Amino acid sequence: MNIQPNNPLHGLTLDTILNELVARYGWEGLGREIDIRCFTHDPSIASSLKFLRRTPWARERVEALYVSTLRR
């Protein structure tokens, strides 16, 4: 069994992370925090997940925002 006690993202799906960020910031606020077109122009969970799964740099920014949100 691979336990990762120091990894705050362990066991979380990208879908869960994105839904929590949208609940906290809303699409408009999320677009201000991370200026990505999938958050600022006709945003949806499905289209954002599709983009984030194919774009590593964008996914890293979303994950970093989630981790910094946890620390606040």
PLY file of the C-alpha trace (Angstrom):
ply
format ascii 1.0
element vertex 72
property float x
property float y
property float z
element edge 71
property int vertex1
property int vertex2
end_header
0.00 0.00 0.00
1.40 3.38 -1.04
0.65 5.89 1.71
1.50 9.54 1.08
0.91 11.41 4.36
2.66 14.59 3.18
0.79 14.90 -0.12
-2.37 17.03 0.34
-3.64 15.95 -3.11
-3.39 12.22 -2.42
-6.71 10.52 -3.02
-8.35 13.57 -4.61
-9.57 13.60 -8.17
-9.23 16.61 -10.42
-13.03 16.72 -10.52
-13.20 17.05 -6.72
-10.51 19.73 -6.64
-12.20 21.77 -9.38
-15.65 21.50 -7.79
-14.30 22.68 -4.43
-12.51 25.64 -6.03
-15.63 26.64 -7.97
-17.69 26.40 -4.77
-15.19 28.62 -2.95
-14.34 31.20 -5.63
-17.09 30.86 -8.25
-16.16 30.88 -11.94
-15.47 34.60 -12.00
-13.19 34.46 -8.97
-11.44 31.36 -10.26
-10.82 33.15 -13.56
-9.24 36.04 -11.63
-7.02 33.69 -9.62
-5.95 31.66 -12.66
-6.38 33.43 -15.99
-7.30 30.45 -18.16
-9.88 30.77 -20.92
-11.82 27.68 -19.76
-12.56 29.60 -16.52
-13.38 32.97 -18.08
-15.34 32.22 -21.28
-18.46 30.04 -20.98
-17.05 27.89 -18.16
-18.30 24.44 -17.24
-16.92 21.60 -15.17
-16.80 19.23 -18.16
-14.95 21.57 -20.52
-12.54 22.67 -17.79
-11.74 19.07 -16.83
-11.10 18.20 -20.47
-8.68 21.12 -20.84
-6.92 20.54 -17.51
-6.38 16.84 -18.19
-4.63 17.67 -21.48
-2.64 20.68 -20.25
-0.12 19.91 -17.49
0.86 23.54 -16.75
-2.77 24.53 -16.20
-3.43 21.51 -13.98
-0.37 22.42 -11.89
-1.75 25.93 -11.34
-5.14 24.57 -10.27
-3.53 22.10 -7.88
-1.25 24.82 -6.45
-4.26 27.09 -5.86
-6.09 24.24 -4.13
-3.12 23.53 -1.83
-2.72 27.23 -0.99
-6.46 27.41 -0.27
-6.13 24.52 2.17
-3.38 26.34 4.05
-5.46 29.50 4.55
0 1
1 2
2 3
3 4
4 5
5 6
6 7
7 8
8 9
9 10
10 11
11 12
12 13
13 14
14 15
15 16
16 17
17 18
18 19
19 20
20 21
21 22
22 23
23 24
24 25
25 26
26 27
27 28
28 29
29 30
30 31
31 32
32 33
33 34
34 35
35 36
36 37
37 38
38 39
39 40
40 41
41 42
42 43
43 44
44 45
45 46
46 47
47 48
48 49
49 50
50 51
51 52
52 53
53 54
54 55
55 56
56 57
57 58
58 59
59 60
60 61
61 62
62 63
63 64
64 65
65 66
66 67
67 68
68 69
69 70
70 71
